[in-house]
Amino acid sequence: MLSIRLNDLQFFARHGLYEEEKIIGGEFVVNVLIEYAPQAPVVYRLEDTIDYAAVYQLVKQKMQQPTPLLETLAMQMVNDILEACPLAENVEVSVRKVKPPIANYIGSTEAAYSKRR
């Protein structure tokens, strides 16, 4: 298996259940892992691998659409990537809310989803 990773993609977005999150917005970090079995012993052409620039555009587009739950975002991204990348056999996406609006909470929250063909 060959792995393609998009690490620490940073976005400002308006995801969340609470009205203040929709108004103020917040910082999010997305990580993507895509695994596939290359058809050739060595990959030389973009057509024979996963186009991570195209994957980034899918993630960026999804992050621009306000969504109440991180779980929903992660699941939608995984399904979109599997649909757009026929070579992908396994996809995992994590979406981290850097500073969730929880009283006296220091840390981040994250939802991750993976799906195998």
C-alpha positions, 0 to 999 in steps of 0.5 A: 500500500502507498499512503498519501497524506495531507497534514495540518491543513488550516482553515478558518470556518464557521462550524458548530452547533452554537450560534456564537460559533456560526457568527465568530467562527474558529480555527480548524485543522484537517488531516487526510490519509489516503491509501491505495495499491499502485498498479506499477512498481514505481509511480511516475505519472499523476494519473497513476497516483492520488492528486493531492491538490485535487483532494485539497480542493475537496477539503477546502470546499467542504470547510467553506460550508458551515456544518454543525458537527465535526463528525458530519464534516469528516464523514462527508469528506471521506465519502467525497474523496472515495468518490473522486479518487477511484484508486483510493482503497482506504481514506481517513479524515480528522477534523480538529476544532482548535479552541472549542467554546467550552467553559474552562476547557484548554485543548482541542476537540476532534472527530475522525472517520475512516472508510475502506472500499 
